[in-house]
Amino acid sequence: MEKIVRQSLLFDFYGELLTEHQKNIYEDVVMNDMSYSEIARVYGISRQGIYDMVKRCDKILEDYEEKLKLVEKFVTAREKIKEVKDCIGNVRDINKERNVDKILVEIETKVEDILEEF
């Protein structure tokens, strides 16, 4: 998984467990794509201080993930749901019978609802 995507997911799941100061800085780096220099100017601290804070936050968030595995479970669930959607599409292609199609639409709608919750 790409580093920035992983950081975003970790922040989404565990960001509230960081201090307000850590959250603000980490969000600026990861979510708002600001440079360390820009953030350092905003907060009046050194670029190295920002770098160190981001590294600490990465470690904190990775530690939470190591213990709770929420991101891993989320990614696995999404993959399985996508596989279910693919299967539904295959069945729909094979069987054009109206009743089966109606049931498949219901299943697909429920799967979409689950995906949107994540």
C-alpha positions in Angstrom: 0.0 0.0 0.0 1.3 3.4 -0.9 2.8 5.3 2.1 0.5 8.3 1.9 -2.6 6.1 1.5 -1.6 4.1 4.6 -0.9 7.3 6.6 -4.3 8.6 5.6 -6.1 5.4 6.6 -4.2 5.3 9.9 -5.1 8.9 10.6 -8.8 8.2 9.7 -8.9 5.3 12.2 -6.7 6.5 15.0 -6.1 10.2 14.5 -8.4 11.1 17.4 -6.0 9.4 19.7 -3.3 12.0 19.0 -3.0 15.2 20.8 -4.7 18.2 19.2 -1.2 19.6 18.3 -0.1 16.3 16.8 -3.4 16.0 14.9 -3.1 19.5 13.4 0.4 19.0 12.2 -0.1 15.4 10.9 -3.2 16.4 9.1 -1.4 19.3 7.4 1.3 17.0 6.2 -0.7 14.0 5.2 -4.2 15.3 4.3 -3.4 18.8 3.2 -0.1 18.0 1.5 1.7 20.9 3.0 5.5 20.9 3.2 7.4 20.8 6.4 8.7 24.3 5.8 5.2 25.7 5.3 3.9 24.0 8.5 7.0 25.2 10.4 6.2 28.8 9.5 2.6 28.4 10.6 3.4 26.9 14.0 6.6 28.8 14.6 8.7 25.7 15.1 11.6 24.3 13.1 11.3 22.2 10.0 13.2 19.5 11.9 10.6 19.7 14.7 7.8 19.1 12.2 9.7 16.1 10.7 10.3 14.6 14.2 6.6 15.1 15.1 5.4 13.4 11.9 7.8 10.5 12.6 6.5 10.2 16.2 2.9 10.3 14.9 3.6 7.6 12.3 5.0 5.4 15.1 2.1 6.0 17.4 -0.4 5.3 14.7 1.4 2.2 13.5 1.5 1.0 17.1 -2.2 1.3 17.4 -2.7 -0.6 14.1 -0.3 -3.3 15.3 -2.5 -3.9 18.3 -6.0 -3.2 16.9 -5.7 -4.2 13.2 -8.6 -1.9 12.2 -7.0 -0.7 9.0 -6.1 -4.3 8.0 -9.7 -5.5 8.7 -11.1 -2.5 6.8 -8.9 -3.2 3.7 -9.7 -6.9 3.8 -13.4 -6.2 4.1 -13.3 -3.8 1.1 -11.5 -6.4 -1.0 -14.0 -9.1 -0.1 -16.9 -6.8 -0.9 -15.4 -5.9 -4.2 -15.1 -9.6 -5.0 -18.8 -10.1 -4.1 -19.7 -7.3 -6.4 -17.7 -8.9 -9.2 -19.5 -12.2 -8.6 -22.9 -10.5 -8.7 -21.9 -8.9 -12.1 -20.9 -12.4 -13.4 -24.2 -14.0 -12.3 -26.1 -11.1 -13.8 -24.3 -11.6 -17.1 -25.0 -15.4 -17.1 -28.6 -15.3 -16.0 -30.9 -12.6 -17.3 -34.0 -14.0 -15.6 -35.9 -11.1 -14.0 -36.3 -12.6 -10.5 -32.7 -13.4 -10.1 -31.7 -9.9 -11.4 -34.0 -8.3 -8.8 -32.4 -10.2 -6.0 -28.9 -9.4 -7.3 -29.8 -5.7 -7.4 -30.9 -5.9 -3.7 -27.6 -7.6 -2.7 -25.6 -5.1 -4.7 -27.4 -2.2 -3.0 -26.6 -3.7 0.4 -23.0 -4.2 -0.5 -22.8 -0.6 -1.7 -24.3 0.6 1.6 -21.6 -1.4 3.5 -18.8 0.2 1.3 -20.1 3.7 1.9 -20.0 3.1 5.7 -16.3 2.6 5.5 
